[in-house]
Amino acid sequence: MNHPYYIFAPGYTSSSEGKVALHHLCHALNTAGQEAWIFFADKVDPKLATPKLTLDLCRQHETDGRAAIGVYPETIGENLLRTPVCVHYLLNKEGLITGSKVNAEDGDLFFYYSRACTPEPQGEFDFLSPPLYDLDLFKPDPRRTHLKPFLYINRIPEAAIDFSALPLDIEILSNQRPVPLPKLAEILQGASVLYTYEFSGTNVLAMLCGCPVLILEHPQYRQLGHTAAHLAVYPGKGYTFSDTPEEIEQARLHLPKILDTIRAGNHHFFQSQLPHFIRKTQTAAQEIALAGSAPLPSHEFPRLVIRMTLLLAIQAFNRGENETAIYYLNQVVRFEPDNPIIYVHMALVCVRISQIEQAEALIAHALALAPERRDFLTMIGKEFLKNGHSAAAARYLEKTSPEFL
């Protein structure tokens, strides 16, 4: 019996290597014959096998006696879904982003994206480095001339950069203003050098495109910079610490080696790392399943999932993603049919798509469940007003918030 994987991941975005790694891990597990689902992501890459976890699936796995394996990035730091098996997947140094340590329990498993993420530079650790880079897109373009230097910044504020120490014609690449991957490849293929204070996958992409990396140190943000473990990721020394033309050209000459190393790493992931991860996690899950033990009573895990699914619905609504909000609300309402918050948000979505009668029926049901919640009247009235339905808005706002009329 294969036990399912629940991978806790934010929505997919190509500008975040950590998020990409979580989604690619899910894809790799599914293509390897396992059953893996993404949880909490509002967006996925349609090219990847990353199905979204549903409440029905959680219930079915529980009924079948399967021990779910939760996989959490270090930014979560705990077994949030209380799955029988918990894997902490460290994509950065522990505490680098959140400032908090992982709250591990006895029996929790640890896997690391690279040596740069481990608690010490030496020692035996379990690694999991799924392929992240599109080698058909990020490659040198011999037709391009390397004309312009770029500065890559991610977590360091732009205001903290001393631009007087950088070339006058330098342009900024920032995760605060992400560009599509094809455009990023085009920029890097024409860049003369990429200046950076931070360790990032973007540095690797630059090298793959034939652009050497010039490593700088920021006195206030050394924790985001490059250690010896980070530099080991860049084989062949396609980087330099000096901005002299000679040093930059020397770094450029060594760039071809990085492609061979990336390909070797991809092969190692599929041939060694992924099978080891599957064996170790499935063994742990099978032991728990055979013992009939779980960290929480069987009813509590689905309740946690329900609460988080409702949170996903509300977040999607707040972003204006009506279809996604309804997708999650329809899951939750079957398990919590007496929760008025669900019907309020369904009503708000209906207002946005001009289903007025359905919206009014839903808000009436919410008020029947919670007649003391007069704020529901204000919420629906303001949404009517915002979407141009002034007559409907008046019916609700005049009862609670006439100042909006």
Backbone torsions as a table, in degrees:
resi	resn	phi	psi	omega
1	MET	NA	124.2	173.8
2	ASN	-83.4	137.5	178.4
3	HIS	-98.8	142.3	-170.9
4	PRO	-79.4	153.8	176.1
5	TYR	-106.7	129.3	173.2
6	TYR	-112.1	109.4	-175.0
7	ILE	-101.7	114.2	-178.8
8	PHE	-80.3	112.3	-174.5
9	ALA	-143.2	138.5	170.5
10	PRO	-66.9	173.2	178.5
11	GLY	-59.5	146.0	-176.6
12	TYR	-67.2	129.9	170.9
13	THR	-145.1	130.0	-173.6
14	SER	-68.5	-13.8	-178.3
15	SER	-85.5	-4.1	179.9
16	SER	-117.1	111.0	-178.0
17	GLU	-64.1	-36.1	179.3
18	GLY	-63.6	-45.5	178.3
19	LYS	-64.1	-41.0	178.7
20	VAL	-61.4	-40.9	-179.1
21	ALA	-61.5	-42.0	180.0
22	LEU	-64.2	-43.2	179.9
23	HIS	-68.7	-38.7	179.1
24	HIS	-69.8	-31.2	174.8
25	LEU	-63.6	-44.6	177.5
26	CYS	-58.7	-45.7	178.9
27	HIS	-60.0	-45.2	-177.9
28	ALA	-63.9	-39.8	178.9
29	LEU	-64.0	-42.9	180.0
30	ASN	-66.9	-40.6	179.4
31	THR	-71.3	-18.0	176.9
32	ALA	-89.0	6.1	176.6
33	GLY	93.5	4.7	175.7
34	GLN	-88.7	178.0	177.1
35	GLU	-118.4	111.1	-176.2
36	ALA	-132.3	143.4	179.0
37	TRP	-132.4	150.2	173.9
38	ILE	-92.4	134.9	175.4
39	PHE	-123.7	140.1	177.1
40	PHE	87.8	-17.3	180.0
41	ALA	-73.3	130.1	175.0
42	ASP	-89.3	-18.7	179.4
43	LYS	-131.9	140.8	175.6
44	VAL	-129.2	163.7	175.6
45	ASP	-87.5	117.8	-176.3
46	PRO	-62.0	-15.9	179.5
47	LYS	-81.3	-10.5	-177.5
48	LEU	-105.3	152.3	176.0
49	ALA	-86.3	80.8	-176.4
50	THR	-130.7	70.5	-180.0
51	PRO	-66.1	151.3	179.8
52	LYS	-85.7	138.2	177.5
53	LEU	-69.7	136.2	177.6
54	THR	-117.6	162.3	178.6
55	LEU	-65.3	-35.3	178.3
56	ASP	-60.9	-41.4	179.1
57	LEU	-63.8	-42.4	178.2
58	CYS	-58.6	-46.1	179.5
59	ARG	-61.9	-43.0	-177.2
60	GLN	-66.4	-43.0	178.6
61	HIS	-61.6	-39.7	179.0
62	GLU	-64.9	-44.4	179.1
63	THR	-61.9	-37.4	-178.3
64	ASP	-78.5	-3.0	179.8
65	GLY	75.0	25.7	179.9
66	ARG	-93.8	136.5	-176.6
67	ALA	-93.5	108.0	-177.3
68	ALA	-66.8	144.4	179.0
69	ILE	-110.7	109.3	178.8
70	GLY	-87.8	134.2	178.1
71	VAL	-118.5	121.2	-174.1
72	TYR	-125.6	133.8	171.5
73	PRO	-68.3	163.2	-176.8
74	GLU	-65.7	-17.8	177.9
75	THR	-69.9	-20.7	176.2
76	ILE	-83.8	-49.9	169.3
77	GLY	78.0	3.7	178.4
78	GLU	-158.8	168.1	179.1
79	ASN	-81.7	78.3	-169.8
80	LEU	-63.4	-37.1	-179.4
81	LEU	-90.0	-0.9	-179.9
82	ARG	54.4	43.2	176.3
83	THR	-70.3	151.2	-179.8
84	PRO	-57.0	-35.5	175.8
85	VAL	-115.8	134.0	-178.7
86	CYS	-122.2	126.1	175.9
87	VAL	-115.0	122.7	172.4
88	HIS	-93.2	116.8	-176.4
89	TYR	-107.8	103.1	-174.5
90	LEU	-87.9	112.3	-179.3
91	LEU	-98.3	-7.5	175.1
92	ASN	-144.4	174.7	171.4
93	LYS	-59.6	140.3	179.5
94	GLU	-56.8	124.9	177.7
95	GLY	85.1	-3.4	-176.4
96	LEU	-61.4	-43.7	-175.1
97	ILE	-90.3	-46.4	-174.3
98	THR	-93.0	-19.1	-174.6
99	GLY	79.1	2.2	-177.3
100	SER	-114.2	147.5	176.3
101	LYS	-80.7	158.9	175.5
102	VAL	-70.6	131.3	179.6
103	ASN	-91.8	79.5	-174.4
104	ALA	-86.0	150.9	175.1
105	GLU	-113.7	164.8	178.3
106	ASP	-57.0	132.2	178.0
107	GLY	92.9	-10.7	177.3
108	ASP	-64.7	147.4	-179.9
109	LEU	-104.6	150.3	179.8
110	PHE	-125.3	131.2	171.9
111	PHE	-130.4	149.1	-174.3
112	TYR	-124.0	140.9	-179.7
113	TYR	-68.5	-38.4	178.7
114	SER	-156.8	171.3	178.1
115	ARG	-59.7	-27.9	179.6
116	ALA	-66.4	-14.0	-177.3
117	CYS	-100.6	-6.7	-175.6
118	THR	-77.5	157.5	-177.8
119	PRO	-69.6	-19.3	177.2
120	GLU	-145.0	152.4	-172.9
121	PRO	-69.0	-25.0	179.3
122	GLN	-112.0	179.9	176.8
123	GLY	104.0	167.9	-178.2
124	GLU	-93.7	123.7	178.4
125	PHE	-137.3	158.9	173.9
126	ASP	-90.6	128.5	-177.6
127	PHE	-114.0	152.3	179.2
128	LEU	-148.2	100.6	-173.1
129	SER	-124.3	78.7	-178.4
130	PRO	-64.9	150.4	177.3
131	PRO	-61.6	131.0	-176.6
132	LEU	-119.0	-20.6	-166.9
133	TYR	-104.0	134.9	176.3
134	ASP	-82.8	99.7	-174.7
135	LEU	-74.1	-14.7	175.1
136	ASP	-81.5	-23.1	179.9
137	LEU	-94.3	-47.0	-177.1
138	PHE	-94.1	91.7	-179.5
139	LYS	-153.3	159.8	179.8
140	PRO	-63.4	146.7	173.9
141	ASP	-114.5	104.2	-175.5
142	PRO	-63.1	-14.2	179.7
143	ARG	-81.6	-13.9	-175.0
144	ARG	-90.2	147.5	173.7
145	THR	-101.7	134.2	-178.8
146	HIS	-84.1	100.7	-169.7
147	LEU	-108.5	-38.7	-163.7
148	LYS	-123.3	137.5	173.8
149	PRO	-82.0	150.2	177.9
150	PHE	-128.9	152.9	173.5
151	LEU	-115.6	124.8	176.5
152	TYR	-98.7	127.6	173.5
153	ILE	-132.3	144.4	-178.6
154	ASN	-126.5	-74.4	-177.4
155	ARG	-95.1	-15.5	179.0
156	ILE	-79.6	127.5	179.7
157	PRO	-63.2	141.7	179.5
158	GLU	-59.0	-33.4	-178.8
159	ALA	-67.5	-17.6	-179.0
160	ALA	-88.0	-1.7	-177.7
161	ILE	-87.8	132.8	174.3
162	ASP	-90.0	93.3	-175.2
163	PHE	-72.5	-14.3	178.2
164	SER	-67.6	-19.5	179.5
165	ALA	-91.0	1.7	-176.3
166	LEU	-115.1	161.8	178.3
167	PRO	-56.6	145.5	-177.4
168	LEU	-63.0	-32.7	-175.7
169	ASP	-95.0	16.6	-177.3
170	ILE	-69.2	142.0	176.1
171	GLU	-113.6	156.1	-173.7
172	ILE	-102.4	133.4	165.3
173	LEU	-108.7	121.0	-175.2
174	SER	-133.4	140.2	174.6
175	ASN	-68.4	-14.0	174.8
176	GLN	-74.4	-18.8	176.7
177	ARG	-131.2	67.7	-174.6
178	PRO	-65.2	149.5	176.5
179	VAL	-117.8	153.7	177.5
180	PRO	-58.3	152.0	-176.3
181	LEU	-57.5	-43.3	178.3
182	PRO	-59.4	-37.8	177.8
183	LYS	-68.4	-39.4	178.2
184	LEU	-62.3	-42.8	178.0
185	ALA	-61.0	-42.2	179.3
186	GLU	-61.9	-41.4	179.3
187	ILE	-64.5	-47.5	-175.9
188	LEU	-69.1	-31.8	178.0
189	GLN	-67.0	-24.0	179.7
190	GLY	-104.4	3.8	-178.2
191	ALA	-83.4	143.5	177.4
192	SER	-81.7	-34.5	178.8
193	VAL	-164.1	148.7	176.7
194	LEU	-110.9	112.5	174.1
195	TYR	-81.6	141.3	178.8
196	THR	-155.2	141.5	171.7
197	TYR	-97.3	-11.9	-167.6
198	GLU	-121.9	143.4	171.4
199	PHE	-73.9	129.3	-175.4
200	SER	-162.0	154.4	173.9
201	GLY	-64.4	-22.0	177.9
202	THR	-62.4	-31.3	176.4
203	ASN	-63.1	-40.3	177.8
204	VAL	-65.6	-41.7	178.7
205	LEU	-60.6	-39.8	178.0
206	ALA	-60.4	-46.7	-179.6
207	MET	-62.4	-40.7	178.1
208	LEU	-61.7	-29.5	180.0
209	CYS	-87.1	4.0	178.9
210	GLY	87.4	19.5	-179.0
211	CYS	-111.3	117.1	178.1
212	PRO	-68.5	157.3	-177.2
213	VAL	-112.1	130.9	178.1
214	LEU	-106.1	112.7	-172.9
215	ILE	-89.3	126.2	178.7
216	LEU	-114.7	165.0	175.5
217	GLU	-123.3	129.6	177.1
218	HIS	-102.0	122.7	-174.3
219	PRO	-60.9	-25.9	-178.8
220	GLN	-92.4	-10.6	-174.5
221	TYR	-133.7	42.8	-179.5
222	ARG	-62.3	-29.3	-178.3
223	GLN	-65.0	-19.0	178.9
224	LEU	-93.8	-3.2	-173.7
225	GLY	-86.5	-156.8	-170.4
226	HIS	-104.8	124.0	171.0
227	THR	-99.2	176.4	176.4
228	ALA	-59.1	-36.7	178.6
229	ALA	-65.6	-38.1	176.9
230	HIS	-64.1	-45.4	-176.1
231	LEU	-65.1	-26.8	178.5
232	ALA	-65.6	-19.7	177.4
233	VAL	-69.6	-25.1	-177.3
234	TYR	-98.2	89.8	-176.8
235	PRO	-73.6	153.5	173.8
236	GLY	77.9	4.8	178.2
237	LYS	52.7	57.0	174.3
238	GLY	-84.0	25.4	-179.8
239	TYR	-134.8	168.0	178.7
240	THR	-148.4	159.1	174.7
241	PHE	-104.6	1.1	-176.5
242	SER	-123.1	144.5	-179.4
243	ASP	-98.2	18.9	175.6
244	THR	-72.4	146.8	179.8
245	PRO	-56.2	-35.6	-178.2
246	GLU	-66.5	-43.8	-179.4
247	GLU	-68.2	-39.1	178.7
248	ILE	-65.2	-40.9	179.4
249	GLU	-67.7	-36.9	177.3
250	GLN	-62.8	-41.6	177.0
251	ALA	-63.0	-39.0	-179.1
252	ARG	-62.5	-36.4	-178.5
253	LEU	-64.6	-25.6	-177.9
254	HIS	-92.8	-2.0	-174.9
255	LEU	-61.8	-35.9	-176.8
256	PRO	-57.3	-22.6	-177.5
257	LYS	-68.1	-23.6	-175.8
258	ILE	-68.0	-32.3	179.8
259	LEU	-63.8	-43.8	178.5
260	ASP	-61.8	-39.0	-179.3
261	THR	-69.1	-40.6	177.9
262	ILE	-62.5	-43.8	179.5
263	ARG	-64.2	-40.3	177.8
264	ALA	-64.6	-39.5	178.0
265	GLY	-64.8	-39.9	177.0
266	ASN	-62.0	-42.9	178.8
267	HIS	-62.9	-42.5	-179.4
268	HIS	-64.4	-36.3	178.7
269	PHE	-60.4	-49.5	-175.8
270	PHE	-74.3	-32.3	-176.3
271	GLN	-87.8	-24.7	-173.5
272	SER	-129.6	-57.4	-172.8
273	GLN	-63.6	-50.2	-177.1
274	LEU	-64.7	-47.1	176.4
275	PRO	-58.5	-37.6	178.3
276	HIS	-65.7	-43.4	178.0
277	PHE	-59.2	-45.2	-179.3
278	ILE	-63.8	-46.8	-179.3
279	ARG	-60.2	-46.3	-175.0
280	LYS	-67.7	-42.6	-178.2
281	THR	-74.7	-39.3	179.1
282	GLN	-67.5	-35.8	177.0
283	THR	-63.4	-45.0	178.8
284	ALA	-62.6	-42.2	-179.6
285	ALA	-67.0	-39.6	-178.8
286	GLN	-66.2	-38.4	178.0
287	GLU	-61.7	-41.1	179.3
288	ILE	-69.0	-41.4	-179.6
289	ALA	-63.2	-42.1	-179.2
290	LEU	-68.2	-33.3	179.6
291	ALA	-79.0	-14.4	-178.8
292	GLY	68.8	25.3	-177.9
293	SER	-106.6	152.2	177.4
294	ALA	-150.7	151.9	-176.6
295	PRO	-70.1	-18.7	-179.7
296	LEU	-136.7	157.9	171.1
297	PRO	-55.2	150.6	-170.3
298	SER	-60.7	-25.6	-177.4
299	HIS	-79.3	-19.0	-169.4
300	GLU	-78.5	-38.1	-179.1
301	PHE	-59.6	-49.9	177.8
302	PRO	-59.8	-33.5	179.9
303	ARG	-64.7	-38.7	176.2
304	LEU	-63.2	-41.6	180.0
305	VAL	-64.7	-39.9	178.9
306	ILE	-60.6	-46.0	-179.2
307	ARG	-62.0	-41.1	-178.5
308	MET	-73.0	-31.9	176.8
309	THR	-67.4	-38.7	175.5
310	LEU	-63.4	-39.5	176.7
311	LEU	-61.2	-41.4	177.0
312	LEU	-59.8	-40.9	179.7
313	ALA	-62.9	-44.7	-178.9
314	ILE	-66.6	-40.0	177.9
315	GLN	-63.1	-42.5	178.7
316	ALA	-63.7	-41.1	177.5
317	PHE	-60.5	-44.6	-178.0
318	ASN	-64.9	-24.8	177.1
319	ARG	-87.0	-4.5	-178.8
320	GLY	83.7	15.2	-178.7
321	GLU	-94.8	83.7	-170.6
322	ASN	-65.2	-42.9	-178.2
323	GLU	-64.2	-41.3	178.6
324	THR	-65.2	-40.9	178.7
325	ALA	-60.6	-46.8	179.8
326	ILE	-64.3	-36.9	178.1
327	TYR	-55.9	-48.0	-178.2
328	TYR	-75.5	-37.1	179.5
329	LEU	-63.4	-38.5	179.0
330	ASN	-65.8	-29.7	174.7
331	GLN	-68.9	-46.6	-171.5
332	VAL	-71.5	-36.9	-171.5
333	VAL	-63.7	-28.0	179.9
334	ARG	-70.8	-24.8	-178.9
335	PHE	-98.7	-22.4	177.1
336	GLU	-131.8	68.8	-175.0
337	PRO	-68.5	-11.2	-179.0
338	ASP	-108.0	17.0	179.1
339	ASN	-91.9	110.5	-174.8
340	PRO	-66.5	-27.5	-178.8
341	ILE	-59.5	-35.8	179.8
342	ILE	-61.8	-46.6	-176.5
343	TYR	-69.9	-33.1	176.8
344	VAL	-61.4	-46.5	-177.8
345	HIS	-72.0	-31.3	172.1
346	MET	-62.0	-42.3	179.7
347	ALA	-63.1	-42.3	179.9
348	LEU	-62.3	-40.2	177.1
349	VAL	-64.7	-41.6	179.5
350	CYS	-61.0	-37.1	176.7
351	VAL	-60.7	-44.2	-177.8
352	ARG	-61.7	-32.7	-177.9
353	ILE	-102.6	17.2	172.6
354	SER	63.8	31.0	172.2
355	GLN	-96.7	76.4	-167.4
356	ILE	-66.8	-47.2	-177.9
357	GLU	-62.0	-41.6	179.8
358	GLN	-66.8	-38.2	178.3
359	ALA	-61.1	-43.6	-178.0
360	GLU	-69.3	-34.2	176.6
361	ALA	-66.4	-39.6	-179.2
362	LEU	-69.1	-41.2	-179.9
363	ILE	-69.6	-33.2	176.2
364	ALA	-64.0	-39.0	178.8
365	HIS	-67.6	-40.3	178.2
366	ALA	-61.0	-41.5	179.7
367	LEU	-70.2	-30.8	176.2
368	ALA	-66.1	-33.9	178.9
369	LEU	-77.4	-32.0	-177.0
370	ALA	-140.2	73.9	-174.3
371	PRO	-63.6	-19.3	180.0
372	GLU	-78.8	-10.6	-175.8
373	ARG	-85.4	75.9	179.0
374	ARG	-66.5	-20.9	179.0
375	ASP	-64.3	-20.9	176.1
376	PHE	-62.2	-37.0	179.5
377	LEU	-63.2	-41.6	178.9
378	THR	-65.7	-42.8	-178.6
379	MET	-60.1	-47.9	-176.8
380	ILE	-72.4	-36.4	178.6
381	GLY	-63.6	-44.3	178.8
382	LYS	-64.6	-35.6	178.9
383	GLU	-69.3	-39.6	174.8
384	PHE	-59.2	-46.6	-177.7
385	LEU	-63.0	-42.2	-179.1
386	LYS	-62.5	-31.6	-176.3
387	ASN	-99.8	16.1	171.5
388	GLY	84.9	14.1	179.7
389	HIS	-104.4	73.1	-171.5
390	SER	-66.5	-36.3	-178.8
391	ALA	-66.1	-44.7	177.9
392	ALA	-65.3	-38.8	179.2
393	ALA	-59.9	-41.4	-177.1
394	ALA	-61.6	-36.5	-177.9
395	ARG	-61.4	-29.8	-177.7
396	TYR	-97.1	-42.8	-175.3
397	LEU	-71.4	-29.9	-179.7
398	GLU	-65.6	-18.8	-179.5
399	LYS	-83.8	-26.7	-173.1
400	THR	-131.2	-36.9	-172.1
401	SER	-138.2	67.1	-178.5
402	PRO	-63.7	-17.4	-179.1
403	GLU	-65.9	-18.3	178.9
404	PHE	-81.2	-11.8	-176.3
405	LEU	-87.4	NA	NA
